[in-house]
């Protein structure tokens, strides 16, 4: 904004170019952040799909193991009918193992569903926040374009507008507007 008037560009045009440049820079930064979040989301989604395939494989192995255990339990019950105390202890241990495996499988499935729900909520919140930030920046820039007689400062990439109640305003309509009170800072 300071350099353009030196090349003969009107101060108002230089101000408009500076505001547009700031808006475009912020917009591209937020777009980059959003794309980064989408890439991270895709990586996490791929990891969850890989985990889902592993869980499916574990479930099929568990099903095979359960089938084998049921056959073993039937054999033990057959032998138990004959009266073997060792077979009774083995049967008890086999039933405990089946119950523990079933409980572990149900717990793992619940955690996976919770993780997917959390990721979906996080993505939706990030998209909403980015859209709100971009809309706010557009509203501020539109307001600044319609109200050129206020102090404007830019700090930490956030546009801040302050009303200038103590600065004298010119009542002469023929004199050019004094933009010297507009300050941009980083």
ZALO-636490 format. One record per residue: residue in three letters; x, y, z of N, C-alpha, C, O, CB in turn; chain. Coordinates in steps of 0.001 Angstrom, whole numbers. Glycine has a CB too. Layout:
// ZALO-636490
REC   paza      n.xx      n.yy      n.zz     ca.xx     ca.yy     ca.zz      c.xx      c.yy      c.zz      o.xx      o.yy      o.zz     cb.xx     cb.yy     cb.zz   padren
REC    ALA         X         Y         Z         X         Y         Z         X         Y         Z         X         Y         Z         X         Y         Z        A
...
This chain:
// ZALO-636490
REC   paza      n.xx      n.yy      n.zz     ca.xx     ca.yy     ca.zz      c.xx      c.yy      c.zz      o.xx      o.yy      o.zz     cb.xx     cb.yy     cb.zz   padren
REC    UNK       818     -1167         0         0         0         0       875      1248         0       494      2257      -594      -938       -12      1190        A
REC    UNK      2026      1209       643      2902      2368       724      3662      2551      -587      3921      3686      -987      3883      2223      1898        A
REC    UNK      4020      1483     -1251      4849      1554     -2455      4022      1940     -3682      4529      2662     -4541      5547       212     -2695        A
REC    UNK      2794      1497     -3798      1985      1750     -4984      1761      3236     -5268      1827      3619     -6436       662      1068     -4837        A
REC    UNK      1494      4123     -4254      1348      5547     -4562      2638      6148     -5153      2566      7136     -5884       951      6312     -3297        A
REC    UNK      3789      5584     -4856      5040      6087     -5424      5093      5851     -6941      5790      6573     -7654      6244      5412     -4738        A
REC    UNK      4365      4851     -7431      4340      4568     -8862      3137      5223     -9548      2817      4885    -10687      4317      3058     -9096        A
REC    UNK      2490      6128     -8883      1402      6879     -9487        31      6263     -9284      -939      6734     -9879      1653      7028    -10929        A
REC    UNK       -85      5234     -8472     -1379      4614     -8226     -2106      5447     -7171     -1511      5851     -6172     -1221      3120     -7766        A
REC    UNK     -3394      5700     -7398     -4206      6453     -6460     -4188      5762     -5088     -4132      4535     -5000     -5658      6596     -6989        A
REC    UNK     -4235      6570     -4023     -4141      6013     -2662     -5309      5075     -2367     -5123      4044     -1720     -4105      7147     -1618        A
REC    UNK     -6518      5423     -2836     -7692      4574     -2610     -7509      3241     -3328     -7840      2191     -2777     -8988      5279     -3095        A
REC    UNK     -6984      3274     -4552     -6740      2028     -5288     -5668      1198     -4595     -5768       -27     -4524     -6322      2327     -6740        A
REC    UNK     -4627      1886     -4076     -3577      1160     -3346     -4141       506     -2100     -3773      -619     -1763     -2427      2102     -2967        A
REC    UNK     -5044      1216     -1408     -5686       647      -215     -6533      -567      -604     -6505     -1587        85     -6566      1713       499        A
REC    UNK     -7278      -464     -1695     -8104     -1595     -2142     -7235     -2791     -2518     -7572     -3933     -2206     -8981     -1183     -3340        A
REC    UNK     -6116     -2523     -3191     -5201     -3610     -3569     -4614     -4262     -2316     -4490     -5485     -2252     -4060     -3078     -4485        A
REC    UNK     -4252     -3449     -1323     -3685     -3996       -83     -4703     -4854       654     -4370     -5928      1155     -3197     -2862       831        A
REC    UNK     -5955     -4378       722     -6991     -5159      1419     -7268     -6452       671     -7404     -7510      1285     -8295     -4338      1566        A
REC    UNK     -7353     -6372      -653     -7592     -7578     -1458     -6448     -8570     -1301     -6670     -9776     -1199     -7770     -7211     -2942        A
REC    UNK     -5225     -8055     -1283     -4060     -8946     -1104     -4110     -9632       249     -3834    -10826       361     -2739     -8158     -1243        A
REC    UNK     -4468     -8864      1285     -4573     -9468      2623     -5653    -10539      2650     -5464    -11609      3230     -4874     -8393      3682        A
REC    UNK     -6790    -10246      2019     -7872    -11228      1985     -7447    -12494      1250     -7705    -13602      1721     -9112    -10629      1323        A
REC    UNK     -6799    -12336        99     -6364    -13503      -679     -5323    -14318        82     -5341    -15548        32     -5793    -13059     -2033        A
REC    UNK     -4407    -13635       791     -3390    -14360      1561     -4039    -15170      2680     -3696    -16334      2889     -2351    -13379      2148        A
REC    UNK     -4973    -14554      3397     -5653    -15276      4481     -6488    -16431      3924     -6521    -17520      4496     -6552    -14314      5292        A
REC    UNK     -7157    -16178      2807     -7994    -17214      2207     -7152    -18415      1778     -7534    -19561      2018     -8764    -16649      1003        A
REC    UNK     -6005    -18155      1143     -5155    -19277       711     -4562    -20004      1916     -4398    -21223      1879     -4023    -18776      -214        A
REC    UNK     -4243    -19281      2969     -3713    -19933      4183     -4758    -20869      4776     -4451    -22012      5115     -3284    -18874      5238        A
REC    UNK     -6008    -20380      4905     -7057    -21225      5483     -7388    -22393      4566     -7694    -23482      5051     -8320    -20401      5755        A
REC    UNK     -7333    -22194      3257     -7562    -23292      2324     -6479    -24356      2502     -6765    -25553      2475     -7585    -22776       863        A
REC    UNK     -5249    -23915      2682     -4153    -24863      2903     -4345    -25645      4186     -4099    -26850      4229     -2820    -24135      2940        A
REC    UNK     -4788    -24954      5242     -5036    -25633      6523     -6165    -26657      6374     -6094    -27757      6922     -5391    -24599      7631        A
REC    UNK     -7205    -26282      5625     -8319    -27199      5432     -7876    -28428      4645     -8265    -29549      4973     -9475    -26494      4712        A
REC    UNK     -7061    -28222      3604     -6560    -29362      2828     -5675    -30251      3691     -5701    -31474      3554     -5779    -28877      1592        A
REC    UNK     -4894    -29645      4577     -4050    -30431      5478     -4918    -31301      6389     -4599    -32466      6627     -3141    -29504      6322        A
REC    UNK     -6017    -30733      6898     -6915    -31510      7757     -7574    -32649      6966     -7760    -33746      7493     -7998    -30591      8375        A
REC    UNK     -7925    -32385      5701     -8511    -33446      4893     -7507    -34567      4638     -7866    -35744      4662     -9016    -32883      3567        A
REC    UNK     -6238    -34197      4393     -5215    -35236      4192     -5051    -36072      5461     -4960    -37297      5397     -3857    -34598      3791        A
REC    UNK     -5015    -35397      6622     -4894    -36134      7871     -6109    -37032      8083     -5986    -38155      8571     -4731    -35169      9051        A
REC    UNK     -7278    -36526      7713     -8498    -37321      7835     -8417    -38556      6950     -8799    -39648      7372     -9733    -36481      7466        A
REC    UNK     -7921    -38391      5724     -7796    -39546      4826     -6811    -40561      5365     -7043    -41765      5259     -7363    -39099      3437        A
REC    UNK     -5707    -40090      5946     -4723    -41007      6528     -5363    -41782      7667     -5205    -42999      7756     -3473    -40239      7030        A
REC    UNK     -6090    -41082      8543     -6745    -41762      9670     -7827    -42722      9175     -8001    -43805      9733     -7359    -40730     10639        A
REC    UNK     -8557    -42322      8123     -9587    -43199      7577     -8949    -44479      7028     -9472    -45575      7229    -10389    -42472      6469        A
REC    UNK     -7815    -44332      6335     -7117    -45516      5806     -6643    -46412      6941     -6734    -47636      6853     -5918    -45096      4930        A
REC    UNK     -6135    -45796      8009     -5696    -46597      9155     -6869    -47325      9791     -6737    -48477     10205     -5001    -45712     10196        A
REC    UNK     -8029    -46652      9874     -9206    -47306     10442     -9685    -48449      9548    -10112    -49491     10046    -10335    -46287     10647        A
REC    UNK     -9614    -48256      8237     -9997    -49346      7336     -9053    -50528      7487     -9491    -51678      7473    -10009    -48864      5878        A
REC    UNK     -7762    -50255      7632     -6791    -51333      7845     -7105    -52052      9159     -7068    -53280      9228     -5333    -50774      7861        A
REC    UNK     -7414    -51272     10200     -7774    -51887     11490     -9047    -52715     11345     -9166    -53786     11940     -7966    -50801     12582        A
REC    UNK     -9994    -52220     10555    -11232    -52973     10336    -10970    -54304      9652    -11576    -55320      9994    -12207    -52153      9507        A
REC    UNK    -10052    -54292      8672     -9707    -55560      8010     -9045    -56521      8991     -9316    -57721      8975     -8773    -55307      6807        A
REC    UNK     -8176    -55985      9844     -7533    -56847     10849     -8562    -57407     11816     -8488    -58573     12203     -6453    -56068     11623        A
REC    UNK     -9526    -56572     12208    -10572    -57040     13121    -11394    -58137     12445    -11741    -59135     13076    -11489    -55863     13560        A
REC    UNK    -11704    -57947     11160    -12454    -58978     10437    -11674    -60285     10422    -12243    -61357     10624    -12760    -58521      8996        A
REC    UNK    -10362    -60190     10178     -9531    -61399     10172     -9513    -62044     11557     -9604    -63265     11683     -8090    -61066      9720        A
REC    UNK     -9396    -61209     12598     -9404    -61747     13962    -10755    -62394     14282    -10817    -63415     14968     -9094    -60629     14984        A
REC    UNK    -11828    -61793     13779    -13146    -62384     14020    -13271    -63745     13351    -13835    -64675     13927    -14248    -61452     13515        A
REC    UNK    -12743    -63862     12133    -12827    -65166     11469    -11974    -66193     12207    -12373    -67349     12349    -12380    -65058      9995        A
REC    UNK    -10795    -65772     12676     -9957    -66693     13460    -10638    -67051     14776    -10560    -68189     15240     -8570    -66068     13734        A
REC    UNK    -11309    -66059     15371    -12027    -66322     16616    -13182    -67287     16376    -13471    -68152     17203    -12547    -65011     17226        A
REC    UNK    -13830    -67124     15240    -14925    -68039     14902    -14408    -69470     14754    -15030    -70422     15226    -15623    -67589     13601        A
REC    UNK    -13255    -69603     14090    -12649    -70938     13940    -12275    -71500     15306    -12509    -72673     15601    -11394    -70877     13024        A
REC    UNK    -11691    -70638     16131    -11306    -71080     17480    -12537    -71481     18286    -12524    -72482     19002    -10529    -69964     18216        A
REC    UNK    -13615    -70679     18159    -14845    -71024     18884    -15402    -72368     18410    -15878    -73166     19217    -15905    -69918     18701        A
REC    UNK    -15341    -72610     17115    -15807    -73900     16599    -14983    -75049     17190    -15521    -76070     17617    -15728    -73924     15056        A
REC    UNK    -13657    -74848     17202    -12785    -75868     17790    -13062    -76047     19274    -13051    -77166     19788    -11319    -75503     17578        A
REC    UNK    -13312    -74928     19964    -13610    -75035     21402    -14932    -75742     21659    -15054    -76519     22606    -13640    -73650     22039        A
REC    UNK    -15919    -75471     20814    -17202    -76155     20976    -17021    -77658     20784    -17584    -78462     21526    -18247    -75604     19976        A
REC    UNK    -16219    -78029     19766    -15940    -79458     19561    -15209    -80051     20768    -15490    -81167     21205    -15100    -79666     18278        A
REC    UNK    -14247    -79254     21299    -13508    -79742     22474    -14427    -79877     23684    -14323    -80832     24454    -12341    -78796     22807        A
REC    UNK    -15337    -78897     23840    -16280    -78956     24968    -17189    -80180     24832    -17458    -80871     25815    -17134    -77656     25041        A
REC    UNK    -17647    -80436     23637    -18489    -81633     23423    -17724    -82905     23772    -18269    -83820     24390    -18977    -81701     21955        A
REC    UNK    -16455    -82950     23370    -15638    -84125     23697    -15431    -84244     25197    -15501    -85330     25772    -14281    -84054     22985        A
REC    UNK    -15172    -83083     25823    -14965    -83101     27285    -16238    -83527     27995    -16197    -84308     28945    -14513    -81710     27797        A
REC    UNK    -17367    -83013     27533    -18632    -83415     28154    -18883    -84912     27970    -19415    -85577     28859    -19801    -82607     27562        A
REC    UNK    -18496    -85428     26816    -18636    -86863     26603    -17769    -87636     27590    -18200    -88618     28195    -18262    -87233     25161        A
REC    UNK    -16519    -87155     27732    -15625    -87832     28683    -16070    -87602     30128    -15898    -88460     30994    -14179    -87341     28498        A
REC    UNK    -16660    -86393     30369    -17118    -86096     31721    -18242    -87029     32124    -18404    -87375     33295    -17575    -84644     31827        A
REC    UNK    -19004    -87423     31140    -20077    -88374     31435    -19508    -89658     32016    -20162    -90350     32795    -20893    -88680     30171        A
REC    UNK    -18266    -89965     31618    -17606    -91144     32164    -17151    -90852     33591    -17028    -91776     34395    -16405    -91567     31279        A
REC    UNK    -16889    -89540     33933    -16570    -89192     35310    -15147    -88719     35535    -14620    -88965     36620    -16826    -90350     36171        A
REC    UNK    -14492    -88070     34611    -13112    -87630     34796    -13071    -86243     35440    -13580    -85290     34849    -12366    -87616     33448        A
REC    UNK    -12470    -86095     36655    -12369    -84773     37304    -11473    -83805     36519    -11733    -82602     36504    -11825    -84931     38731        A
REC    UNK    -10434    -84312     35875     -9549    -83440     35091    -10309    -82850     33897    -10100    -81698     33517     -8297    -84227     34599        A
REC    UNK    -11169    -83642     33334    -11963    -83165     32205    -12911    -82057     32651    -13161    -81123     31890    -12755    -84323     31571        A
REC    UNK    -13440    -82140     33867    -14315    -81087     34391    -13569    -79770     34548    -14098    -78708     34222    -14910    -81508     35733        A
REC    UNK    -12332    -79840     35052    -11523    -78615     35209    -11205    -78007     33836    -11278    -76791     33657    -10199    -78924     35980        A
REC    UNK    -10855    -78855     32881    -10549    -78372     31535    -11783    -77732     30890    -11669    -76701     30226    -10029    -79525     30657        A
REC    UNK    -12931    -78323     31077    -14174    -77773     30557    -14445    -76392     31148    -14851    -75474     30436    -15343    -78717     30856        A
REC    UNK    -14221    -76255     32430    -14423    -74964     33094    -13485    -73902     32526    -13904    -72774     32265    -14207    -75102     34609        A
REC    UNK    -12211    -74264     32336    -11234    -73318     31771    -11589    -72937     30327    -11425    -71785     29927     -9817    -73926     31820        A
REC    UNK    -12074    -73908     29553    -12455    -73618     28179    -13636    -72643     28121    -13655    -71739     27286    -12805    -74912     27447        A
REC    UNK    -14600    -72824     28992    -15743    -71909     29023    -15301    -70502     29428    -15800    -69525     28870    -16821    -72428     29994        A
REC    UNK    -14386    -70376     30375    -13855    -69064     30771    -13118    -68401     29610    -13236    -67194     29400    -12911    -69206     31982        A
REC    UNK    -12362    -69193     28862    -11630    -68646     27715    -12601    -68127     26645    -12381    -67061     26070    -10694    -69721     27112        A
REC    UNK    -13652    -68869     26387    -14652    -68427     25401    -15308    -67126     25863    -15479    -66201     25068    -15733    -69524     25181        A
REC    UNK    -15673    -67051     27138    -16302    -65832     27659    -15350    -64636     27575    -15779    -63536     27225    -16752    -66045     29115        A
REC    UNK    -14077    -64831     27888    -13091    -63748     27826    -12891    -63272     26390    -12792    -62070     26144    -11751    -64208     28421        A
REC    UNK    -12830    -64199     25446    -12663    -63823     24036    -13875    -63052     23518    -13727    -62074     22786    -12433    -65072     23175        A
REC    UNK    -15037    -63482     23889    -16257    -62799     23451    -16304    -61379     24015    -16648    -60441     23295    -17512    -63591     23889        A
REC    UNK    -15968    -61213     25279    -15953    -59894     25909    -14920    -58981     25258    -15203    -57809     25009    -15668    -60023     27406        A
REC    UNK    -13734    -59501     24980    -12682    -58695     24334    -13111    -58247     22941    -12839    -57117     22537    -11367    -59494     24244        A
REC    UNK    -13767    -59114     22224    -14214    -58777     20868    -15283    -57681     20906    -15236    -56765     20084    -14764    -60032     20154        A
REC    UNK    -16233    -57746     21823    -17276    -56722     21934    -16691    -55376     22345    -17126    -54339     21844    -18344    -57156     22942        A
REC    UNK    -15720    -55374     23241    -15082    -54133     23685    -14340    -53466     22541    -14411    -52246     22389    -14120    -54407     24844        A
REC    UNK    -13638    -54233     21742    -12847    -53674     20631    -13759    -53056     19566    -13436    -51999     19023    -11958    -54773     19993        A
REC    UNK    -14883    -53690     19264    -15816    -53153     18276    -16402    -51823     18751    -16581    -50906     17950    -16943    -54163     17998        A
REC    UNK    -16701    -51714     20044    -17239    -50469     20585    -16249    -49326     20468    -16648    -48204     20157    -17634    -50655     22032        A
REC    UNK    -14975    -49576     20707    -13948    -48531     20606    -13816    -48040     19171    -13650    -46841     18945    -12592    -49054     21111        A
REC    UNK    -13884    -48935     18207    -13746    -48540     16795    -14892    -47634     16373    -14661    -46636     15691    -13697    -49782     15884        A
REC    UNK    -16122    -47956     16761    -17271    -47110     16419    -17139    -45734     17051    -17441    -44729     16407    -18581    -47770     16868        A
REC    UNK    -16698    -45670     18289    -16511    -44387     18982    -15459    -43534     18281    -15639    -42323     18152    -16107    -44621     20449        A
REC    UNK    -14367    -44139     17828    -13302    -43402     17133    -13814    -42829     15815    -13516    -41679     15490    -12087    -44318     16875        A
REC    UNK    -14575    -43605     15054    -15133    -43103     13789    -16077    -41929     14024    -16027    -40941     13291    -15874    -44225     13050        A
REC    UNK    -16940    -42026     15043    -17855    -40928     15350    -17092    -39669     15745    -17452    -38570     15320    -18813    -41331     16471        A
REC    UNK    -16053    -39814     16545    -15254    -38664     16968    -14584    -38000     15780    -14551    -36772     15702    -14201    -39088     17991        A
REC    UNK    -14052    -38783     14854    -13396    -38207     13670    -14388    -37452     12802    -14071    -36375     12296    -12716    -39305     12845        A
REC    UNK    -15577    -37997     12624    -16590    -37310     11818    -16983    -35981     12451    -17126    -34983     11744    -17830    -38195     11646        A
REC    UNK    -17158    -35950     13768    -17500    -34697     14450    -16373    -33690     14313    -16633    -32508     14088    -17802    -34949     15935        A
REC    UNK    -15118    -34131     14444    -13965    -33236     14321    -13897    -32617     12926    -13651    -31418     12797    -12664    -33995     14624        A
REC    UNK    -14112    -33413     11888    -14080    -32893     10517    -15189    -31874     10285    -14952    -30843      9655    -14206    -34040      9508        A
REC    UNK    -16383    -32139     10777    -17491    -31213     10602    -17231    -29901     11334    -17519    -28831     10798    -18788    -31843     11094        A
REC    UNK    -16690    -29967     12557    -16398    -28743     13311    -15331    -27924     12596    -15451    -26701     12519    -15940    -29080     14747        A
REC    UNK    -14292    -28565     12074    -13219    -27844     11380    -13746    -27166     10123    -13392    -26019      9850    -12071    -28800     11021        A
REC    UNK    -14590    -27857      9350    -15141    -27266      8135    -16032    -26073      8462    -15968    -25052      7778    -15930    -28312      7343        A
REC    UNK    -16865    -26188      9502    -17726    -25082      9912    -16912    -23891     10385    -17221    -22748     10046    -18676    -25530     11011        A
REC    UNK    -15878    -24151     11164    -15040    -23063     11681    -14331    -22329     10543    -14256    -21100     10557    -14005    -23612     12682        A
REC    UNK    -13818    -23052      9576    -13137    -22416      8439    -14116    -21561      7643    -13783    -20445      7245    -12493    -23482      7520        A
REC    UNK    -15303    -22069      7414    -16309    -21307      6662    -16702    -20037      7416    -16853    -18982      6801    -17558    -22175      6398        A
REC    UNK    -16869    -20123      8735    -17229    -18943      9526    -16115    -17907      9504    -16385    -16710      9402    -17543    -19341     10969        A
REC    UNK    -14854    -18357      9601    -13734    -17424      9586    -13651    -16707      8244    -13420    -15498      8207    -12419    -18157      9878        A
REC    UNK    -13835    -17423      7155    -13781    -16792      5840    -14937    -15819      5658    -14737    -14747      5089    -13803    -17850      4735        A
REC    UNK    -16129    -16150      6117    -17274    -15258      5997    -17067    -13999      6830    -17418    -12904      6390    -18558    -15973      6427        A
REC    UNK    -16500    -14137      8029    -16222    -12983      8879    -15226    -12052      8215    -15398    -10834      8252    -15696    -13431     10239        A
REC    UNK    -14197    -12602      7615    -13199    -11783      6931    -13825    -11046      5749    -13513     -9877      5521    -12024    -12653      6455        A
REC    UNK    -14696    -11706      4998    -15381    -11053      3882    -16270     -9920      4404    -16288     -8837      3817    -16225    -12080      3082        A
REC    UNK    -17008    -10152      5499    -17869     -9121      6072    -17061     -7917      6530    -17462     -6779      6289    -18668     -9685      7239        A
REC    UNK    -15924     -8151      7190    -15082     -7050      7664    -14546     -6249      6491    -14554     -5018      6526    -13919     -7582      8517        A
REC    UNK    -14084     -6927      5458    -13561     -6214      4291    -14650     -5412      3591    -14402     -4289      3153    -12930     -7198      3308        A
REC    UNK    -15839     -5965      3482    -16948     -5222      2879    -17289     -3992      3714    -17546     -2920      3166    -18188     -6125      2733        A
REC    UNK    -17291     -4138      4998    -17596     -3009      5870    -16514     -1946      5757    -16819      -753      5737    -17740     -3473      7326        A
REC    UNK    -15272     -2357      5684    -14178     -1397      5557    -14247      -641      4235    -13911       543      4184    -12836     -2109      5678        A
REC    UNK    -14670     -1297      3184    -14783      -630      1903    -15877       439      1917    -15787      1421      1180    -15061     -1647       813        A
REC    UNK    -16897       263      2739    -17986      1225      2809    -17759      2305      3866    -18448      3325      3837    -19276       507      3091        A
REC    UNK    -16833      2123      4786    -16565      3092      5845    -15084      3430      5865    -14356      2893      6701    -17017      2549      7220        A
REC    UNK    -14600      4310      4967    -13164      4564      4857    -12615      5528      5906    -11401      5731      5941    -12864      5100      3503        A
REC    UNK    -13441      6133      6761    -12942      7135      7704    -12751      6565      9104    -13062      7248     10079    -13891      8315      7760        A
REC    UNK    -12266      5374      9234    -11999      4777     10536    -10579      4264     10557     -9978      4004      9515    -12996      3642     10849        A
REC    UNK    -10042      4121     11778     -8694      3549     11910     -8764      2055     11717     -9638      1391     12274     -8069      3886     13286        A
REC    UNK     -7856      1524     10937     -7805        89     10691     -6397      -370     11010     -5429       193     10499     -8206      -267      9215        A
REC    UNK     -6274     -1381     11843     -4953     -1949     12143     -5011     -3428     11862     -6059     -4052     12022     -4522     -1678     13623        A
REC    UNK     -3896     -3999     11444     -3825     -5436     11194     -2758     -5987     12132     -1586     -5621     12039     -3496     -5760      9673        A
REC    UNK     -3170     -6860     13026     -2229     -7447     13969     -2432     -8951     13967     -3557     -9444     14041     -2412     -6856     15400        A
REC    UNK     -1323     -9669     13882     -1351    -11138     13938     -2313    -11724     12909     -3040    -12671     13208     -1747    -11607     15339        A
REC    UNK     -2321    -11175     11718     -3142    -11673     10604     -4630    -11606     10900     -5408    -12345     10297     -2761    -13100     10276        A
REC    UNK     -5045    -10738     11816     -6461    -10567     12117     -6781     -9100     11907     -6093     -8247     12468     -6815    -11034     13579        A
REC    UNK     -7781     -8776     11137     -8150     -7407     10841     -8992     -6870     11980     -9995     -7481     12346     -8905     -7309      9501        A
REC    UNK     -8599     -5726     12553     -9289     -5134     13691     -9741     -3745     13281     -8953     -3004     12692     -8375     -5083     14963        A
REC    UNK    -10981     -3360     13568    -11491     -2058     13192    -11821     -1297     14469    -12527     -1810     15338    -12739     -2181     12262        A
REC    UNK    -11305       -59     14585    -11583       778     15742    -12228      2057     15250    -11811      2609     14232    -10289      1077     16559        A
REC    UNK    -13235      2534     15955    -13829      3797     15545    -12957      4921     16066    -12451      4837     17185    -15290      3935     16060        A
REC    UNK    -12774      5955     15292    -11905      7079     15633    -12795      8235     16053    -13234      9023     15216    -10977      7481     14431        A
REC    UNK    -13065      8340     17371    -13942      9393     17856    -13180     10663     18161    -13792     11732     18166    -14680      8935     19083        A
REC    UNK    -11879     10616     18415    -11125     11806     18785    -10479     12479     17595    -10049     13625     17727    -10075     11455     19791        A
REC    UNK    -10382     11839     16438     -9741     12442     15269    -10684     13421     14622    -11871     13129     14481     -9306     11370     14258        A
REC    UNK    -10182     14596     14218    -11057     15577     13557    -11413     15073     12170    -10573     14520     11459    -10376     16977     13472        A
REC    UNK    -12660     15272     11797    -13106     14893     10466    -13385     16152      9679    -13933     17115     10214    -14358     13985     10523        A
REC    UNK    -13024     16152      8451    -13195     17318      7591    -14637     17395      7137    -15238     16390      6758    -12244     17262      6376        A
REC    UNK    -15195     18618      7181    -16567     18803      6724    -16603     19348      5320    -17681     19499      4744    -17321     19727      7656        A
REC    UNK    -15444     19648      4751    -15365     20171      3398    -15448     19003      2426    -14566     18144      2426    -14058     20989      3184        A
REC    UNK    -16477     18953      1606    -16678     17830       702    -15742     17887      -487    -15503     16862     -1126    -18106     17793       225        A
REC    UNK    -15193     19082      -807    -14319     19209     -1960    -12905     18733     -1673    -12182     18382     -2605    -14289     20636     -2423        A
REC    UNK    -12488     18710      -409    -11124     18288       -87    -11046     16758      -102    -12027     16088       221    -10682     18848      1299        A
REC    UNK     -9872     16195      -478     -9752     14731      -522     -9778     14144       886     -9416     14803      1861     -8454     14315     -1246        A
REC    UNK    -10209     12906       964    -10282     12214      2257     -8883     11957      2788     -7984     11569      2042    -11060     10883      2129        A
REC    UNK     -8704     12181      4105     -7399     11981      4734     -7310     10540      5232     -7975     10167      6198     -7176     12992      5908        A
REC    UNK     -6488      9739      4569     -6317      8334      4949     -5077      8127      5800     -4661      6985      5997     -6240      7460      3712        A
REC    UNK     -4485      9172      6301     -3237      9023      7065     -3466      8349      8405     -2512      7872      9019     -2586     10379      7284        A
REC    UNK     -4727      8296      8882     -5004      7663     10170     -5125      6150     10060     -5248      5477     11083     -6273      8230     10762        A
REC    UNK     -5094      5591      8849     -5176      4138      8667     -3774      3562      8842     -2825      3981      8180     -5771      3764      7255        A
REC    UNK     -3667      2594      9748     -2375      2009     10080     -2454       506      9897     -3398      -124     10374     -1950      2368     11527        A
REC    UNK     -1490       -74      9222     -1385     -1539      9116      -131     -1960      9856       949     -1429      9597     -1346     -2022      7610        A
REC    UNK      -260     -2904     10771       895     -3401     11523       866     -4913     11527      -198     -5515     11386       905     -2850     12974        A
REC    UNK      2016     -5528     11685      2086     -6992     11746      2268     -7425     13174      2352     -8621     13450      3230     -7538     10870        A
